Amino acid sequence: MFDKIQAMHKLMKDENFRAFVSHPKVQTLFRDPEFKDVAKSRDFAKIAMHPKFVQLAQDPDVSKLLLKINPRDFQV
């Protein structure tokens, strides 16, 4: 659990991740009750495979932001 907390702190300090989570379409997804349940798990693989996240990731504006995030930067 401590590892997940450390990874989350690293993410929140990353300007590319902050730009992604600040995007209006991402904020809309975060307000979706179904997606919120998945996000609470903090299981990044489960979140990334959720159909609504997959659909959002195909949006050109959002995909540009996602491509700037290097997941290896957040491994602990």
mmCIF file of the N, C-alpha and C atoms, coordinates in Angstrom:
data_MODEL
# 
_entry.id   MODEL 
# 
loop_
_atom_site.group_PDB 
_atom_site.id 
_atom_site.type_symbol 
_atom_site.label_atom_id 
_atom_site.label_alt_id 
_atom_site.label_comp_id 
_atom_site.label_asym_id 
_atom_site.label_entity_id 
_atom_site.label_seq_id 
_atom_site.pdbx_PDB_ins_code 
_atom_site.Cartn_x 
_atom_site.Cartn_y 
_atom_site.Cartn_z 
_atom_site.occupancy 
_atom_site.B_iso_or_equiv 
_atom_site.pdbx_formal_charge 
_atom_site.auth_seq_id 
_atom_site.auth_comp_id 
_atom_site.auth_asym_id 
_atom_site.auth_atom_id 
_atom_site.pdbx_PDB_model_num 
ATOM 1   N N  . MET A 1 1  ? 0.830   -1.189 0.000   1.00 0.00 ? 1  MET A N  1 
ATOM 2   C CA . MET A 1 1  ? 0.000   0.000  0.000   1.00 0.00 ? 1  MET A CA 1 
ATOM 3   C C  . MET A 1 1  ? 0.880   1.260  0.000   1.00 0.00 ? 1  MET A C  1 
ATOM 4   N N  . PHE A 1 2  ? 1.969   1.230  0.741   1.00 0.00 ? 2  PHE A N  1 
ATOM 5   C CA . PHE A 1 2  ? 2.881   2.365  0.794   1.00 0.00 ? 2  PHE A CA 1 
ATOM 6   C C  . PHE A 1 2  ? 3.429   2.679  -0.600  1.00 0.00 ? 2  PHE A C  1 
ATOM 7   N N  . ASP A 1 3  ? 3.691   1.627  -1.384  1.00 0.00 ? 3  ASP A N  1 
ATOM 8   C CA . ASP A 1 3  ? 4.186   1.818  -2.747  1.00 0.00 ? 3  ASP A CA 1 
ATOM 9   C C  . ASP A 1 3  ? 3.190   2.580  -3.600  1.00 0.00 ? 3  ASP A C  1 
ATOM 10  N N  . LYS A 1 4  ? 1.898   2.247  -3.449  1.00 0.00 ? 4  LYS A N  1 
ATOM 11  C CA . LYS A 1 4  ? 0.862   2.935  -4.217  1.00 0.00 ? 4  LYS A CA 1 
ATOM 12  C C  . LYS A 1 4  ? 0.781   4.404  -3.831  1.00 0.00 ? 4  LYS A C  1 
ATOM 13  N N  . ILE A 1 5  ? 0.955   4.678  -2.551  1.00 0.00 ? 5  ILE A N  1 
ATOM 14  C CA . ILE A 1 5  ? 0.914   6.064  -2.079  1.00 0.00 ? 5  ILE A CA 1 
ATOM 15  C C  . ILE A 1 5  ? 2.097   6.843  -2.649  1.00 0.00 ? 5  ILE A C  1 
ATOM 16  N N  . GLN A 1 6  ? 3.273   6.230  -2.639  1.00 0.00 ? 6  GLN A N  1 
ATOM 17  C CA . GLN A 1 6  ? 4.450   6.875  -3.206  1.00 0.00 ? 6  GLN A CA 1 
ATOM 18  C C  . GLN A 1 6  ? 4.261   7.161  -4.697  1.00 0.00 ? 6  GLN A C  1 
ATOM 19  N N  . ALA A 1 7  ? 3.716   6.189  -5.410  1.00 0.00 ? 7  ALA A N  1 
ATOM 20  C CA . ALA A 1 7  ? 3.478   6.365  -6.848  1.00 0.00 ? 7  ALA A CA 1 
ATOM 21  C C  . ALA A 1 7  ? 2.489   7.502  -7.093  1.00 0.00 ? 7  ALA A C  1 
ATOM 22  N N  . MET A 1 8  ? 1.459   7.588  -6.276  1.00 0.00 ? 8  MET A N  1 
ATOM 23  C CA . MET A 1 8  ? 0.460   8.646  -6.425  1.00 0.00 ? 8  MET A CA 1 
ATOM 24  C C  . MET A 1 8  ? 1.094   10.018 -6.170  1.00 0.00 ? 8  MET A C  1 
ATOM 25  N N  . HIS A 1 9  ? 1.962   10.115 -5.179  1.00 0.00 ? 9  HIS A N  1 
ATOM 26  C CA . HIS A 1 9  ? 2.640   11.383 -4.908  1.00 0.00 ? 9  HIS A CA 1 
ATOM 27  C C  . HIS A 1 9  ? 3.515   11.792 -6.095  1.00 0.00 ? 9  HIS A C  1 
ATOM 28  N N  . LYS A 1 10 ? 4.203   10.841 -6.679  1.00 0.00 ? 10 LYS A N  1 
ATOM 29  C CA . LYS A 1 10 ? 5.034   11.138 -7.855  1.00 0.00 ? 10 LYS A CA 1 
ATOM 30  C C  . LYS A 1 10 ? 4.162   11.623 -9.013  1.00 0.00 ? 10 LYS A C  1 
ATOM 31  N N  . LEU A 1 11 ? 3.022   10.957 -9.203  1.00 0.00 ? 11 LEU A N  1 
ATOM 32  C CA . LEU A 1 11 ? 2.122   11.353 -10.280 1.00 0.00 ? 11 LEU A CA 1 
ATOM 33  C C  . LEU A 1 11 ? 1.647   12.791 -10.096 1.00 0.00 ? 11 LEU A C  1 
ATOM 34  N N  . MET A 1 12 ? 1.238   13.130 -8.887  1.00 0.00 ? 12 MET A N  1 
ATOM 35  C CA . MET A 1 12 ? 0.678   14.449 -8.649  1.00 0.00 ? 12 MET A CA 1 
ATOM 36  C C  . MET A 1 12 ? 1.719   15.569 -8.807  1.00 0.00 ? 12 MET A C  1 
ATOM 37  N N  . LYS A 1 13 ? 2.985   15.228 -8.728  1.00 0.00 ? 13 LYS A N  1 
ATOM 38  C CA . LYS A 1 13 ? 4.037   16.227 -8.925  1.00 0.00 ? 13 LYS A CA 1 
ATOM 39  C C  . LYS A 1 13 ? 4.394   16.396 -10.407 1.00 0.00 ? 13 LYS A C  1 
ATOM 40  N N  . ASP A 1 14 ? 3.961   15.470 -11.240 1.00 0.00 ? 14 ASP A N  1 
ATOM 41  C CA . ASP A 1 14 ? 4.314   15.489 -12.660 1.00 0.00 ? 14 ASP A CA 1 
ATOM 42  C C  . ASP A 1 14 ? 3.389   16.429 -13.436 1.00 0.00 ? 14 ASP A C  1 
ATOM 43  N N  . GLU A 1 15 ? 3.985   17.401 -14.135 1.00 0.00 ? 15 GLU A N  1 
ATOM 44  C CA . GLU A 1 15 ? 3.183   18.381 -14.867 1.00 0.00 ? 15 GLU A CA 1 
ATOM 45  C C  . GLU A 1 15 ? 2.361   17.748 -15.988 1.00 0.00 ? 15 GLU A C  1 
ATOM 46  N N  . ASN A 1 16 ? 2.868   16.692 -16.627 1.00 0.00 ? 16 ASN A N  1 
ATOM 47  C CA . ASN A 1 16 ? 2.115   16.024 -17.697 1.00 0.00 ? 16 ASN A CA 1 
ATOM 48  C C  . ASN A 1 16 ? 0.891   15.304 -17.133 1.00 0.00 ? 16 ASN A C  1 
ATOM 49  N N  . PHE A 1 17 ? 1.060   14.656 -15.990 1.00 0.00 ? 17 PHE A N  1 
ATOM 50  C CA . PHE A 1 17 ? -0.076  13.979 -15.370 1.00 0.00 ? 17 PHE A CA 1 
ATOM 51  C C  . PHE A 1 17 ? -1.116  15.007 -14.916 1.00 0.00 ? 17 PHE A C  1 
ATOM 52  N N  . ARG A 1 18 ? -0.655  16.108 -14.333 1.00 0.00 ? 18 ARG A N  1 
ATOM 53  C CA . ARG A 1 18 ? -1.590  17.143 -13.878 1.00 0.00 ? 18 ARG A CA 1 
ATOM 54  C C  . ARG A 1 18 ? -2.358  17.740 -15.052 1.00 0.00 ? 18 ARG A C  1 
ATOM 55  N N  . ALA A 1 19 ? -1.687  17.921 -16.188 1.00 0.00 ? 19 ALA A N  1 
ATOM 56  C CA . ALA A 1 19 ? -2.381  18.434 -17.377 1.00 0.00 ? 19 ALA A CA 1 
ATOM 57  C C  . ALA A 1 19 ? -3.446  17.447 -17.835 1.00 0.00 ? 19 ALA A C  1 
ATOM 58  N N  . PHE A 1 20 ? -3.120  16.163 -17.782 1.00 0.00 ? 20 PHE A N  1 
ATOM 59  C CA . PHE A 1 20 ? -4.084  15.126 -18.172 1.00 0.00 ? 20 PHE A CA 1 
ATOM 60  C C  . PHE A 1 20 ? -5.309  15.146 -17.253 1.00 0.00 ? 20 PHE A C  1 
ATOM 61  N N  . VAL A 1 21 ? -5.090  15.086 -15.948 1.00 0.00 ? 21 VAL A N  1 
ATOM 62  C CA . VAL A 1 21 ? -6.233  15.011 -15.031 1.00 0.00 ? 21 VAL A CA 1 
ATOM 63  C C  . VAL A 1 21 ? -7.021  16.308 -14.977 1.00 0.00 ? 21 VAL A C  1 
ATOM 64  N N  . SER A 1 22 ? -6.428  17.407 -15.430 1.00 0.00 ? 22 SER A N  1 
ATOM 65  C CA . SER A 1 22 ? -7.132  18.688 -15.452 1.00 0.00 ? 22 SER A CA 1 
ATOM 66  C C  . SER A 1 22 ? -7.994  18.872 -16.694 1.00 0.00 ? 22 SER A C  1 
ATOM 67  N N  . HIS A 1 23 ? -7.786  18.051 -17.690 1.00 0.00 ? 23 HIS A N  1 
ATOM 68  C CA . HIS A 1 23 ? -8.544  18.184 -18.936 1.00 0.00 ? 23 HIS A CA 1 
ATOM 69  C C  . HIS A 1 23 ? -10.040 18.023 -18.636 1.00 0.00 ? 23 HIS A C  1 
ATOM 70  N N  . PRO A 1 24 ? -10.894 18.874 -19.214 1.00 0.00 ? 24 PRO A N  1 
ATOM 71  C CA . PRO A 1 24 ? -12.338 18.809 -18.935 1.00 0.00 ? 24 PRO A CA 1 
ATOM 72  C C  . PRO A 1 24 ? -12.976 17.444 -19.202 1.00 0.00 ? 24 PRO A C  1 
ATOM 73  N N  . LYS A 1 25 ? -12.541 16.761 -20.244 1.00 0.00 ? 25 LYS A N  1 
ATOM 74  C CA . LYS A 1 25 ? -13.132 15.449 -20.547 1.00 0.00 ? 25 LYS A CA 1 
ATOM 75  C C  . LYS A 1 25 ? -12.711 14.413 -19.503 1.00 0.00 ? 25 LYS A C  1 
ATOM 76  N N  . VAL A 1 26 ? -11.516 14.537 -18.995 1.00 0.00 ? 26 VAL A N  1 
ATOM 77  C CA . VAL A 1 26 ? -11.055 13.628 -17.938 1.00 0.00 ? 26 VAL A CA 1 
ATOM 78  C C  . VAL A 1 26 ? -11.827 13.924 -16.655 1.00 0.00 ? 26 VAL A C  1 
ATOM 79  N N  . GLN A 1 27 ? -12.032 15.193 -16.379 1.00 0.00 ? 27 GLN A N  1 
ATOM 80  C CA . GLN A 1 27 ? -12.803 15.575 -15.189 1.00 0.00 ? 27 GLN A CA 1 
ATOM 81  C C  . GLN A 1 27 ? -14.232 15.035 -15.266 1.00 0.00 ? 27 GLN A C  1 
ATOM 82  N N  . THR A 1 28 ? -14.812 15.053 -16.447 1.00 0.00 ? 28 THR A N  1 
ATOM 83  C CA . THR A 1 28 ? -16.155 14.488 -16.630 1.00 0.00 ? 28 THR A CA 1 
ATOM 84  C C  . THR A 1 28 ? -16.135 12.992 -16.328 1.00 0.00 ? 28 THR A C  1 
ATOM 85  N N  . LEU A 1 29 ? -15.131 12.300 -16.808 1.00 0.00 ? 29 LEU A N  1 
ATOM 86  C CA . LEU A 1 29 ? -15.021 10.867 -16.538 1.00 0.00 ? 29 LEU A CA 1 
ATOM 87  C C  . LEU A 1 29 ? -14.873 10.614 -15.033 1.00 0.00 ? 29 LEU A C  1 
ATOM 88  N N  . PHE A 1 30 ? -14.085 11.430 -14.362 1.00 0.00 ? 30 PHE A N  1 
ATOM 89  C CA . PHE A 1 30 ? -13.882 11.253 -12.926 1.00 0.00 ? 30 PHE A CA 1 
ATOM 90  C C  . PHE A 1 30 ? -15.163 11.461 -12.121 1.00 0.00 ? 30 PHE A C  1 
ATOM 91  N N  . ARG A 1 31 ? -16.124 12.171 -12.684 1.00 0.00 ? 31 ARG A N  1 
ATOM 92  C CA . ARG A 1 31 ? -17.403 12.372 -11.998 1.00 0.00 ? 31 ARG A CA 1 
ATOM 93  C C  . ARG A 1 31 ? -18.398 11.245 -12.278 1.00 0.00 ? 31 ARG A C  1 
ATOM 94  N N  . ASP A 1 32 ? -18.079 10.388 -13.223 1.00 0.00 ? 32 ASP A N  1 
ATOM 95  C CA . ASP A 1 32 ? -18.959 9.271  -13.582 1.00 0.00 ? 32 ASP A CA 1 
ATOM 96  C C  . ASP A 1 32 ? -18.972 8.253  -12.437 1.00 0.00 ? 32 ASP A C  1 
ATOM 97  N N  . PRO A 1 33 ? -20.163 7.944  -11.870 1.00 0.00 ? 33 PRO A N  1 
ATOM 98  C CA . PRO A 1 33 ? -20.230 7.028  -10.716 1.00 0.00 ? 33 PRO A CA 1 
ATOM 99  C C  . PRO A 1 33 ? -19.633 5.647  -10.983 1.00 0.00 ? 33 PRO A C  1 
ATOM 100 N N  . GLU A 1 34 ? -19.873 5.105  -12.160 1.00 0.00 ? 34 GLU A N  1 
ATOM 101 C CA . GLU A 1 34 ? -19.335 3.786  -12.499 1.00 0.00 ? 34 GLU A CA 1 
ATOM 102 C C  . GLU A 1 34 ? -17.807 3.811  -12.523 1.00 0.00 ? 34 GLU A C  1 
ATOM 103 N N  . PHE A 1 35 ? -17.262 4.848  -13.147 1.00 0.00 ? 35 PHE A N  1 
ATOM 104 C CA . PHE A 1 35 ? -15.808 4.951  -13.231 1.00 0.00 ? 35 PHE A CA 1 
ATOM 105 C C  . PHE A 1 35 ? -15.200 5.244  -11.860 1.00 0.00 ? 35 PHE A C  1 
ATOM 106 N N  . LYS A 1 36 ? -15.887 6.034  -11.051 1.00 0.00 ? 36 LYS A N  1 
ATOM 107 C CA . LYS A 1 36 ? -15.383 6.346  -9.708  1.00 0.00 ? 36 LYS A CA 1 
ATOM 108 C C  . LYS A 1 36 ? -15.160 5.077  -8.900  1.00 0.00 ? 36 LYS A C  1 
ATOM 109 N N  . ASP A 1 37 ? -16.062 4.111  -9.049  1.00 0.00 ? 37 ASP A N  1 
ATOM 110 C CA . ASP A 1 37 ? -15.908 2.837  -8.326  1.00 0.00 ? 37 ASP A CA 1 
ATOM 111 C C  . ASP A 1 37 ? -14.626 2.124  -8.749  1.00 0.00 ? 37 ASP A C  1 
ATOM 112 N N  . VAL A 1 38 ? -14.342 2.137  -10.036 1.00 0.00 ? 38 VAL A N  1 
ATOM 113 C CA . VAL A 1 38 ? -13.123 1.502  -10.535 1.00 0.00 ? 38 VAL A CA 1 
ATOM 114 C C  . VAL A 1 38 ? -11.898 2.287  -10.063 1.00 0.00 ? 38 VAL A C  1 
ATOM 115 N N  . ALA A 1 39 ? -11.980 3.594  -10.117 1.00 0.00 ? 39 ALA A N  1 
ATOM 116 C CA . ALA A 1 39 ? -10.839 4.439  -9.724  1.00 0.00 ? 39 ALA A CA 1 
ATOM 117 C C  . ALA A 1 39 ? -10.488 4.268  -8.249  1.00 0.00 ? 39 ALA A C  1 
ATOM 118 N N  . LYS A 1 40 ? -11.486 4.004  -7.424  1.00 0.00 ? 40 LYS A N  1 
ATOM 119 C CA . LYS A 1 40 ? -11.241 3.813  -5.990  1.00 0.00 ? 40 LYS A CA 1 
ATOM 120 C C  . LYS A 1 40 ? -10.331 2.621  -5.725  1.00 0.00 ? 40 LYS A C  1 
ATOM 121 N N  . SER A 1 41 ? -10.312 1.678  -6.647  1.00 0.00 ? 41 SER A N  1 
ATOM 122 C CA . SER A 1 41 ? -9.461  0.494  -6.481  1.00 0.00 ? 41 SER A CA 1 
ATOM 123 C C  . SER A 1 41 ? -7.975  0.859  -6.564  1.00 0.00 ? 41 SER A C  1 
ATOM 124 N N  . ARG A 1 42 ? -7.682  1.975  -7.230  1.00 0.00 ? 42 ARG A N  1 
ATOM 125 C CA . ARG A 1 42 ? -6.308  2.433  -7.475  1.00 0.00 ? 42 ARG A CA 1 
ATOM 126 C C  . ARG A 1 42 ? -5.475  1.389  -8.214  1.00 0.00 ? 42 ARG A C  1 
ATOM 127 N N  . ASP A 1 43 ? -6.178  0.521  -8.911  1.00 0.00 ? 43 ASP A N  1 
ATOM 128 C CA . ASP A 1 43 ? -5.533  -0.494 -9.749  1.00 0.00 ? 43 ASP A CA 1 
ATOM 129 C C  . ASP A 1 43 ? -5.402  0.112  -11.148 1.00 0.00 ? 43 ASP A C  1 
ATOM 130 N N  . PHE A 1 44 ? -4.184  0.574  -11.465 1.00 0.00 ? 44 PHE A N  1 
ATOM 131 C CA . PHE A 1 44 ? -3.985  1.300  -12.716 1.00 0.00 ? 44 PHE A CA 1 
ATOM 132 C C  . PHE A 1 44 ? -4.334  0.461  -13.943 1.00 0.00 ? 44 PHE A C  1 
ATOM 133 N N  . ALA A 1 45 ? -4.072  -0.833 -13.902 1.00 0.00 ? 45 ALA A N  1 
ATOM 134 C CA . ALA A 1 45 ? -4.401  -1.694 -15.042 1.00 0.00 ? 45 ALA A CA 1 
ATOM 135 C C  . ALA A 1 45 ? -5.919  -1.765 -15.230 1.00 0.00 ? 45 ALA A C  1 
ATOM 136 N N  . LYS A 1 46 ? -6.625  -1.912 -14.133 1.00 0.00 ? 46 LYS A N  1 
ATOM 137 C CA . LYS A 1 46 ? -8.088  -1.991 -14.181 1.00 0.00 ? 46 LYS A CA 1 
ATOM 138 C C  . LYS A 1 46 ? -8.677  -0.671 -14.692 1.00 0.00 ? 46 LYS A C  1 
ATOM 139 N N  . ILE A 1 47 ? -8.127  0.428  -14.235 1.00 0.00 ? 47 ILE A N  1 
ATOM 140 C CA . ILE A 1 47 ? -8.589  1.750  -14.672 1.00 0.00 ? 47 ILE A CA 1 
ATOM 141 C C  . ILE A 1 47 ? -8.335  1.924  -16.166 1.00 0.00 ? 47 ILE A C  1 
ATOM 142 N N  . ALA A 1 48 ? -7.145  1.582  -16.621 1.00 0.00 ? 48 ALA A N  1 
ATOM 143 C CA . ALA A 1 48 ? -6.774  1.765  -18.028 1.00 0.00 ? 48 ALA A CA 1 
ATOM 144 C C  . ALA A 1 48 ? -7.583  0.881  -18.969 1.00 0.00 ? 48 ALA A C  1 
ATOM 145 N N  . MET A 1 49 ? -8.086  -0.235 -18.465 1.00 0.00 ? 49 MET A N  1 
ATOM 146 C CA . MET A 1 49 ? -8.871  -1.146 -19.304 1.00 0.00 ? 49 MET A CA 1 
ATOM 147 C C  . MET A 1 49 ? -10.373 -0.867 -19.249 1.00 0.00 ? 49 MET A C  1 
ATOM 148 N N  . HIS A 1 50 ? -10.782 0.047  -18.391 1.00 0.00 ? 50 HIS A N  1 
ATOM 149 C CA . HIS A 1 50 ? -12.214 0.363  -18.295 1.00 0.00 ? 50 HIS A CA 1 
ATOM 150 C C  . HIS A 1 50 ? -12.681 0.937  -19.635 1.00 0.00 ? 50 HIS A C  1 
ATOM 151 N N  . PRO A 1 51 ? -13.821 0.472  -20.149 1.00 0.00 ? 51 PRO A N  1 
ATOM 152 C CA . PRO A 1 51 ? -14.285 0.924  -21.480 1.00 0.00 ? 51 PRO A CA 1 
ATOM 153 C C  . PRO A 1 51 ? -14.401 2.443  -21.623 1.00 0.00 ? 51 PRO A C  1 
ATOM 154 N N  . LYS A 1 52 ? -14.828 3.121  -20.582 1.00 0.00 ? 52 LYS A N  1 
ATOM 155 C CA . LYS A 1 52 ? -14.967 4.579  -20.680 1.00 0.00 ? 52 LYS A CA 1 
ATOM 156 C C  . LYS A 1 52 ? -13.603 5.258  -20.732 1.00 0.00 ? 52 LYS A C  1 
ATOM 157 N N  . PHE A 1 53 ? -12.619 4.692  -20.052 1.00 0.00 ? 53 PHE A N  1 
ATOM 158 C CA . PHE A 1 53 ? -11.265 5.244  -20.127 1.00 0.00 ? 53 PHE A CA 1 
ATOM 159 C C  . PHE A 1 53 ? -10.670 4.978  -21.504 1.00 0.00 ? 53 PHE A C  1 
ATOM 160 N N  . VAL A 1 54 ? -10.891 3.774  -22.013 1.00 0.00 ? 54 VAL A N  1 
ATOM 161 C CA . VAL A 1 54 ? -10.386 3.414  -23.341 1.00 0.00 ? 54 VAL A CA 1 
ATOM 162 C C  . VAL A 1 54 ? -10.964 4.365  -24.390 1.00 0.00 ? 54 VAL A C  1 
ATOM 163 N N  . GLN A 1 55 ? -12.255 4.625  -24.291 1.00 0.00 ? 55 GLN A N  1 
ATOM 164 C CA . GLN A 1 55 ? -12.905 5.539  -25.240 1.00 0.00 ? 55 GLN A CA 1 
ATOM 165 C C  . GLN A 1 55 ? -12.315 6.947  -25.113 1.00 0.00 ? 55 GLN A C  1 
ATOM 166 N N  . LEU A 1 56 ? -12.117 7.401  -23.888 1.00 0.00 ? 56 LEU A N  1 
ATOM 167 C CA . LEU A 1 56 ? -11.549 8.727  -23.667 1.00 0.00 ? 56 LEU A CA 1 
ATOM 168 C C  . LEU A 1 56 ? -10.127 8.808  -24.219 1.00 0.00 ? 56 LEU A C  1 
ATOM 169 N N  . ALA A 1 57 ? -9.363  7.765  -24.048 1.00 0.00 ? 57 ALA A N  1 
ATOM 170 C CA . ALA A 1 57 ? -7.970  7.748  -24.509 1.00 0.00 ? 57 ALA A CA 1 
ATOM 171 C C  . ALA A 1 57 ? -7.873  7.842  -26.031 1.00 0.00 ? 57 ALA A C  1 
ATOM 172 N N  . GLN A 1 58 ? -8.957  7.553  -26.728 1.00 0.00 ? 58 GLN A N  1 
ATOM 173 C CA . GLN A 1 58 ? -8.960  7.648  -28.183 1.00 0.00 ? 58 GLN A CA 1 
ATOM 174 C C  . GLN A 1 58 ? -9.233  9.072  -28.674 1.00 0.00 ? 58 GLN A C  1 
ATOM 175 N N  . ASP A 1 59 ? -9.638  9.940  -27.771 1.00 0.00 ? 59 ASP A N  1 
ATOM 176 C CA . ASP A 1 59 ? -9.850  11.347 -28.110 1.00 0.00 ? 59 ASP A CA 1 
ATOM 177 C C  . ASP A 1 59 ? -8.484  11.969 -28.432 1.00 0.00 ? 59 ASP A C  1 
ATOM 178 N N  . PRO A 1 60 ? -8.357  12.643 -29.561 1.00 0.00 ? 60 PRO A N  1 
ATOM 179 C CA . PRO A 1 60 ? -7.042  13.179 -29.963 1.00 0.00 ? 60 PRO A CA 1 
ATOM 180 C C  . PRO A 1 60 ? -6.396  14.105 -28.932 1.00 0.00 ? 60 PRO A C  1 
ATOM 181 N N  . ASP A 1 61 ? -7.176  14.986 -28.331 1.00 0.00 ? 61 ASP A N  1 
ATOM 182 C CA . ASP A 1 61 ? -6.612  15.907 -27.332 1.00 0.00 ? 61 ASP A CA 1 
ATOM 183 C C  . ASP A 1 61 ? -6.131  15.163 -26.100 1.00 0.00 ? 61 ASP A C  1 
ATOM 184 N N  . VAL A 1 62 ? -6.926  14.222 -25.651 1.00 0.00 ? 62 VAL A N  1 
ATOM 185 C CA . VAL A 1 62 ? -6.584  13.465 -24.451 1.00 0.00 ? 62 VAL A CA 1 
ATOM 186 C C  . VAL A 1 62 ? -5.419  12.512 -24.725 1.00 0.00 ? 62 VAL A C  1 
ATOM 187 N N  . SER A 1 63 ? -5.425  11.891 -25.896 1.00 0.00 ? 63 SER A N  1 
ATOM 188 C CA . SER A 1 63 ? -4.344  10.944 -26.197 1.00 0.00 ? 63 SER A CA 1 
ATOM 189 C C  . SER A 1 63 ? -2.988  11.652 -26.257 1.00 0.00 ? 63 SER A C  1 
ATOM 190 N N  . LYS A 1 64 ? -2.967  12.900 -26.740 1.00 0.00 ? 64 LYS A N  1 
ATOM 191 C CA . LYS A 1 64 ? -1.720  13.671 -26.749 1.00 0.00 ? 64 LYS A CA 1 
ATOM 192 C C  . LYS A 1 64 ? -1.179  13.843 -25.329 1.00 0.00 ? 64 LYS A C  1 
ATOM 193 N N  . LEU A 1 65 ? -2.081  14.112 -24.411 1.00 0.00 ? 65 LEU A N  1 
ATOM 194 C CA . LEU A 1 65 ? -1.674  14.291 -23.017 1.00 0.00 ? 65 LEU A CA 1 
ATOM 195 C C  . LEU A 1 65 ? -1.198  12.977 -22.412 1.00 0.00 ? 65 LEU A C  1 
ATOM 196 N N  . LEU A 1 66 ? -1.910  11.907 -22.723 1.00 0.00 ? 66 LEU A N  1 
ATOM 197 C CA . LEU A 1 66 ? -1.525  10.589 -22.192 1.00 0.00 ? 66 LEU A CA 1 
ATOM 198 C C  . LEU A 1 66 ? -0.145  10.160 -22.674 1.00 0.00 ? 66 LEU A C  1 
ATOM 199 N N  . LEU A 1 67 ? 0.148   10.455 -23.928 1.00 0.00 ? 67 LEU A N  1 
ATOM 200 C CA . LEU A 1 67 ? 1.435   10.052 -24.491 1.00 0.00 ? 67 LEU A CA 1 
ATOM 201 C C  . LEU A 1 67 ? 2.622   10.751 -23.826 1.00 0.00 ? 67 LEU A C  1 
ATOM 202 N N  . LYS A 1 68 ? 2.365   11.866 -23.191 1.00 0.00 ? 68 LYS A N  1 
ATOM 203 C CA . LYS A 1 68 ? 3.428   12.598 -22.505 1.00 0.00 ? 68 LYS A CA 1 
ATOM 204 C C  . LYS A 1 68 ? 3.752   12.007 -21.133 1.00 0.00 ? 68 LYS A C  1 
ATOM 205 N N  . ILE A 1 69 ? 2.886   11.115 -20.644 1.00 0.00 ? 69 ILE A N  1 
ATOM 206 C CA . ILE A 1 69 ? 3.079   10.513 -19.327 1.00 0.00 ? 69 ILE A CA 1 
ATOM 207 C C  . ILE A 1 69 ? 3.848   9.216  -19.491 1.00 0.00 ? 69 ILE A C  1 
ATOM 208 N N  . ASN A 1 70 ? 4.977   9.136  -18.826 1.00 0.00 ? 70 ASN A N  1 
ATOM 209 C CA . ASN A 1 70 ? 5.798   7.925  -18.872 1.00 0.00 ? 70 ASN A CA 1 
ATOM 210 C C  . ASN A 1 70 ? 5.557   7.122  -17.597 1.00 0.00 ? 70 ASN A C  1 
ATOM 211 N N  . PRO A 1 71 ? 4.836   5.998  -17.689 1.00 0.00 ? 71 PRO A N  1 
ATOM 212 C CA . PRO A 1 71 ? 4.518   5.203  -16.490 1.00 0.00 ? 71 PRO A CA 1 
ATOM 213 C C  . PRO A 1 71 ? 5.747   4.743  -15.717 1.00 0.00 ? 71 PRO A C  1 
ATOM 214 N N  . ARG A 1 72 ? 6.853   4.579  -16.414 1.00 0.00 ? 72 ARG A N  1 
ATOM 215 C CA . ARG A 1 72 ? 8.079   4.124  -15.735 1.00 0.00 ? 72 ARG A CA 1 
ATOM 216 C C  . ARG A 1 72 ? 8.606   5.173  -14.748 1.00 0.00 ? 72 ARG A C  1 
ATOM 217 N N  . ASP A 1 73 ? 8.247   6.412  -14.974 1.00 0.00 ? 73 ASP A N  1 
ATOM 218 C CA . ASP A 1 73 ? 8.666   7.476  -14.061 1.00 0.00 ? 73 ASP A CA 1 
ATOM 219 C C  . ASP A 1 73 ? 8.010   7.359  -12.690 1.00 0.00 ? 73 ASP A C  1 
ATOM 220 N N  . PHE A 1 74 ? 6.963   6.560  -12.604 1.00 0.00 ? 74 PHE A N  1 
ATOM 221 C CA . PHE A 1 74 ? 6.184   6.504  -11.367 1.00 0.00 ? 74 PHE A CA 1 
ATOM 222 C C  . PHE A 1 74 ? 6.270   5.157  -10.668 1.00 0.00 ? 74 PHE A C  1 
ATOM 223 N N  . GLN A 1 75 ? 7.116   4.302  -11.143 1.00 0.00 ? 75 GLN A N  1 
ATOM 224 C CA . GLN A 1 75 ? 7.322   3.018  -10.472 1.00 0.00 ? 75 GLN A CA 1 
ATOM 225 C C  . GLN A 1 75 ? 8.170   3.243  -9.238  1.00 0.00 ? 75 GLN A C  1 
ATOM 226 N N  . VAL A 1 76 ? 7.805   2.514  -8.191  1.00 0.00 ? 76 VAL A N  1 
ATOM 227 C CA . VAL A 1 76 ? 8.583   2.612  -6.944  1.00 0.00 ? 76 VAL A CA 1 
ATOM 228 C C  . VAL A 1 76 ? 9.258   1.294  -6.648  1.00 0.00 ? 76 VAL A C  1 
# 
